[in-house]
Structure formats: C-alpha cells, structure tokens
Amino acid sequence: SIKAPESSSKEDDTMWLTYWVVYGVFCVAESFSDLFLYWFPFYYAGKCLFLVWCMAPVPWNGSQVLYHSIIRPCFLKHHEAVDNVISDISTKA
C-alpha cells in the first residue's frame, strides 16, 4: 500500500491507499500508547473524530496531510533499507 501512492498511475484508489497507510501507522502507534491514552476523558470520541477527518472527502483531509508531511518523507528516506530487508527475508524463505 505504501508504494501505490508513489506509482506513476494515479487513480481514485490513491486516496484510499493513502488512508490505509496512515491508518496502519496510527494502529501501530496506538498499540503502544493505548495503555495510557484510554484514561483520558473523551479519548474514544477524539479517536473517532481523527479517523473521520482522515476519511473526509476534502483535499485537506487528515490522511493526505499526515502522509505528505510525516509518513512520505520518512518512507523516502528509508525505502531502500526496507526493500533490502524484504528482499533478504524473501530469499531466505
């Protein structure tokens, strides 16, 4: 999913693939922070609003903002190392 938005063919699925990348990063981060955050009042309401913002059909939705400002620069910085690790694992399998 993370490579699909970077491909040369831009179709409607790019928006949803971007959302799924952001949602995946959010789920990983939440798995570590959920033990502390669920104590805060309105945590689940805020989480729901965050996910709705990420899915909103507007150009400034959360998934586009977070992907282009945080996730994409990190991915472009480390994508060769990730590709090498995946290649090594697939050859060993």
N, C-alpha and C positions, 0 to 999 in steps of 0.2 A: 504493500500500500504506500509506503513512503517513497518508492521510486516512481509510482504512477504520476503524481503531480509534476515531476521533473521531466517526464517524457515529452517528445515533440508533438504528439497528437493531443490536443486539448479538447475534450468533450465535456458533456454535462457531469460525467462521473468524477471529474476532478474535484468539484466542490465536496462531494460526499467522501471521496478518498482522503481529502484533507481533513474533514471532520473525523474520520476514523483514526487517522494518525494522532490528532490532538486528543481524542477520546482515549486511545491506548496509552499515551503518555500520562494523561490525567489519572487513569486507573492504576498505573504503576506508582505514581506519586501518592495517590490516595491510599494505597495498600500500606504504605509506611506511616502516613500521617493520620490515618483514620482513628487510630487508638487515642489520639489526643484531641482531634478536632470535633469528634462527635459529642464532646462535653459542652461545646459552645452552644448557646441558645440559637435557634434558627439555622443551625448548620445544614440540615437537610433541605430546608427551603432555599438557602443560598446555593447549595449544590444543584438543586433543580433549576434555579434561575440561571446559573452558569451554563448548564447544559442546553437550556433553551436558547440562550444567547449564542452558543456555539452552533446551533442548528438554524438560527434565524435566516430567512431568505433575503438578506440585505448584503451589500458589498462589504460592510464593516462588521460582519458577524465575528464572533469570538474565534472560530476555528481559523478563519483567514488571518485575523490579526495575530493570534498566537503562533500560527505556523510560520508566517513570513517574518515575524520579529524575533522569535526564540528558537523554534524547532529547526527550521530550514538552515539558518546559519550554523547551528551545531551539527546538523547532518552533513552539510557540505564540507565542514572542517574535518569530519571523521569518517566519511563514507568509504574511503579506500581501505582503512583498517577494518571496518565492518565487513566489507566484501572479502578481504583476505581471510578473516576468521571463518566466515561462512563457507568459503571455498575449501579451507583446510578441514572443516568438520564434514563437508560432503564427500571429500576424497577418503577420509578415514572411515566413513560409514559404508 
